[in-house]
Amino acid sequence: MNYRVALIAVILIMASSCLGVKADITLTGNGSGLISLEYRLSRTAESLGKLDGNERWLTVPIGKADFERTVARVEGLKLRSFSSKTAGQDTVNTVKLEFADPQSLVRFLDASGQRATLTEEGGVNRLSLVLVSGSGRIDADLLTLFQTISEGYTFSLSFTAPREGTLVVYDAPGNLLEEMSAVTVVAKGKTVSFQSPIGDIFAFSDGVRLELVWE
């Protein structure tokens, strides 16, 4: 799916329901770990997530049944808990998942193997995660519409490793992204993090890629 089609698909969802994602990943010394997720979505999106074929529109599990199916498909992944509550017009789902090793984590993040990769060399681990692939500048009016619809919703990712790590933000071709006024990055420490308004992620026409490095 190219950049424009992917964005349009997201807009179709966002037109009736906004989605916010908070993901906290904790890695232990033996390579296993815990993923804590919080999804904020409207009841329309929740209903859509329970329909067969929802992968056509969404790349993340939505309801408890979706996570149960995901765990059944991904070797080394276990669903520890799932809870749901209503907050205003949104449904907030909180999920905890255990992974047996870093490769299990990568399989959960991206079953296709195209957006998440993990390499290890000389005891140094590198996890690359493509948030937006990028394939040229999108229509300005379309981007403005998307940013308006998704206002108040954020994408947040934190990663805690046994030792100090780093997080660097690149575009898809590999150029360092430094001009990110709406983005908050904690680039060094045992816990590193990235947070951005959902709409602003798509403003980077050359894509957004996170690289996490730890020993």
C-alpha positions as CSV (number, residue, x, y, z in Angstrom):
1,M,0.0,0.0,0.0
2,N,1.6,3.3,-1.0
3,Y,1.7,6.4,1.2
4,R,-1.3,8.2,-0.4
5,V,-3.6,5.2,-0.3
6,A,-2.5,4.4,3.3
7,L,-3.3,8.0,4.4
8,I,-6.7,7.9,2.7
9,A,-7.6,4.7,4.4
10,V,-6.7,6.2,7.7
11,I,-8.8,9.3,7.0
12,L,-11.8,7.1,6.2
13,I,-11.5,5.7,9.7
14,M,-10.7,9.0,11.3
15,A,-13.7,10.7,9.6
16,S,-16.0,9.0,12.0
17,S,-13.5,8.0,14.8
18,C,-10.2,9.3,16.0
19,L,-7.5,6.9,17.3
20,G,-4.7,7.5,19.7
21,V,-2.0,5.0,20.6
22,K,0.3,4.8,23.6
23,A,2.8,1.9,23.6
24,D,5.3,1.2,26.4
25,I,7.8,-1.6,25.7
26,T,10.0,-2.9,28.5
27,L,12.9,-5.3,27.7
28,T,14.5,-7.5,30.3
29,G,18.1,-8.7,30.4
30,N,17.2,-12.1,28.9
31,G,15.5,-10.6,25.9
32,S,11.9,-11.2,27.1
33,G,9.6,-8.3,28.0
34,L,6.3,-6.6,28.3
35,I,4.2,-4.4,26.0
36,S,1.7,-2.1,27.6
37,L,-0.7,-0.6,25.1
38,E,-3.5,2.0,25.4
39,Y,-5.8,2.6,22.4
40,R,-8.2,5.5,22.4
41,L,-10.9,5.1,19.8
42,S,-14.5,5.7,19.1
43,R,-17.2,3.0,19.3
44,T,-17.4,3.1,15.5
45,A,-13.8,2.1,15.2
46,E,-14.2,-0.6,17.9
47,S,-17.1,-2.2,16.0
48,L,-15.1,-2.0,12.8
49,G,-12.2,-3.8,14.4
50,K,-14.4,-6.8,15.3
51,L,-15.5,-7.3,11.7
52,D,-13.9,-9.9,9.4
53,G,-11.5,-8.3,6.9
54,N,-10.7,-5.3,9.1
55,E,-7.1,-5.7,8.2
56,R,-8.0,-3.9,5.0
57,W,-8.4,-0.7,7.0
58,L,-6.4,-1.0,10.2
59,T,-3.0,-2.4,10.8
60,V,-3.4,-2.8,14.6
61,P,-5.7,-5.1,16.6
62,I,-8.7,-3.2,18.2
63,G,-10.9,-5.5,20.3
64,K,-10.0,-8.3,22.7
65,A,-10.8,-10.9,20.0
66,D,-8.4,-9.2,17.7
67,F,-5.6,-9.5,20.2
68,E,-6.5,-13.2,21.0
69,R,-6.2,-13.9,17.2
70,T,-2.9,-12.0,17.0
71,V,-1.4,-13.9,20.0
72,A,-2.5,-17.2,18.4
73,R,-0.6,-16.2,15.2
74,V,2.6,-14.8,16.7
75,E,5.0,-17.3,18.2
76,G,6.4,-16.2,21.6
77,L,3.6,-13.7,22.3
78,K,1.1,-14.0,25.2
79,L,-1.9,-11.9,26.2
80,R,-1.6,-11.1,29.9
81,S,-4.6,-8.8,30.3
82,F,-7.2,-6.7,28.4
83,S,-9.5,-4.1,29.8
84,S,-11.9,-1.6,28.3
85,K,-13.6,1.5,29.6
86,T,-15.6,4.5,28.2
87,A,-14.2,8.0,28.5
88,G,-16.5,10.6,27.0
89,Q,-17.1,9.7,23.4
90,D,-14.1,7.3,23.3
91,T,-13.5,3.7,24.2
92,V,-10.1,3.3,25.9
93,N,-8.6,-0.2,25.6
94,T,-5.7,-1.2,27.8
95,V,-3.7,-4.3,26.9
96,K,-0.7,-6.0,28.3
97,L,1.3,-8.5,26.2
98,E,4.3,-10.6,27.1
99,F,7.0,-11.5,24.5
100,A,9.5,-14.3,24.8
101,D,12.3,-12.6,22.9
102,P,13.0,-9.5,20.7
103,Q,12.0,-11.4,17.5
104,S,8.6,-12.0,19.0
105,L,8.3,-8.3,19.6
106,V,9.2,-7.6,16.0
107,R,6.7,-10.1,14.7
108,F,4.0,-8.3,16.8
109,L,5.0,-4.9,15.6
110,D,5.1,-5.9,11.9
111,A,4.0,-9.3,10.7
112,S,5.1,-8.4,7.1
113,G,8.7,-7.8,8.1
114,Q,8.8,-4.7,6.0
115,R,8.3,-2.0,8.6
116,A,10.1,-3.4,11.6
117,T,13.5,-5.0,11.5
118,L,15.9,-6.1,14.2
119,T,19.6,-6.7,13.8
120,E,22.4,-7.6,16.3
121,E,26.1,-7.1,15.8
122,G,28.8,-7.3,18.5
123,G,26.3,-7.2,21.2
124,V,24.6,-4.1,19.9
125,N,20.9,-4.4,19.0
126,R,19.2,-2.1,16.4
127,L,15.4,-2.0,16.1
128,S,14.1,0.0,13.1
129,L,10.4,0.9,13.0
130,V,8.9,2.7,10.0
131,L,5.9,4.8,11.1
132,V,5.2,6.3,7.6
133,S,7.0,5.0,4.5
134,G,6.7,8.2,2.5
135,S,6.5,8.5,-1.3
136,G,6.2,12.2,-2.0
137,R,4.3,15.2,-0.8
138,I,0.5,14.8,-0.2
139,D,-2.2,17.3,-1.0
140,A,-2.1,20.1,1.5
141,D,-5.9,20.3,1.9
142,L,-6.0,16.5,2.6
143,L,-3.3,16.8,5.2
144,T,-5.1,19.8,6.9
145,L,-8.3,17.8,7.0
146,F,-6.6,14.8,8.6
147,Q,-4.9,17.0,11.2
148,T,-8.2,18.7,12.1
149,I,-10.0,15.4,12.4
150,S,-7.3,13.8,14.5
151,E,-6.7,16.9,16.8
152,G,-6.1,15.9,20.4
153,Y,-4.9,12.3,19.5
154,T,-1.3,11.3,19.8
155,F,1.0,8.5,19.0
156,S,3.4,7.8,21.8
157,L,6.1,5.1,22.1
158,S,8.5,4.5,24.9
159,F,11.2,1.8,25.1
160,T,13.0,0.7,28.3
161,A,16.1,-1.5,28.0
162,P,18.3,-3.1,30.7
163,R,21.1,-0.6,29.8
164,E,21.2,2.9,28.4
165,G,20.0,3.1,24.9
166,T,19.4,5.7,22.2
167,L,16.6,6.7,19.9
168,V,17.1,8.5,16.6
169,V,14.4,9.7,14.2
170,Y,15.1,9.5,10.4
171,D,13.0,9.9,7.3
172,A,12.6,6.8,5.0
173,P,15.7,7.5,2.9
174,G,17.8,7.7,6.1
175,N,18.2,11.4,6.6
176,L,18.2,12.6,10.2
177,L,15.0,14.5,11.1
178,E,15.7,17.4,13.3
179,E,13.0,20.0,12.5
180,M,10.1,18.4,14.5
181,S,8.4,21.2,16.4
182,A,5.3,19.2,17.5
183,V,7.3,16.1,18.3
184,T,8.8,15.2,21.7
185,V,11.8,12.9,21.7
186,V,13.8,11.5,24.7
187,A,16.9,10.4,22.8
188,K,19.1,8.8,25.4
189,G,18.7,6.8,28.6
190,K,17.4,3.5,29.9
191,T,14.0,4.7,28.7
192,V,13.8,6.5,25.4
193,S,10.6,7.8,23.8
194,F,8.8,9.4,20.8
195,Q,5.5,11.3,20.9
196,S,3.7,13.2,18.2
197,P,0.2,14.3,17.3
198,I,-1.2,11.6,15.0
199,G,-1.8,14.1,12.2
200,D,1.7,15.6,12.3
201,I,3.4,12.2,11.6
202,F,1.9,12.3,8.1
203,A,3.2,15.9,7.5
204,F,6.7,14.4,6.8
205,S,6.5,13.7,3.1
206,D,9.7,11.6,3.2
207,G,8.4,9.3,5.9
208,V,9.3,8.7,9.6
209,R,11.5,5.9,10.8
210,L,12.6,5.3,14.4
211,E,15.8,3.5,15.2
212,L,16.3,2.2,18.8
213,V,19.8,1.0,19.8
214,W,20.8,-0.8,23.0
215,E,23.3,-3.4,24.2
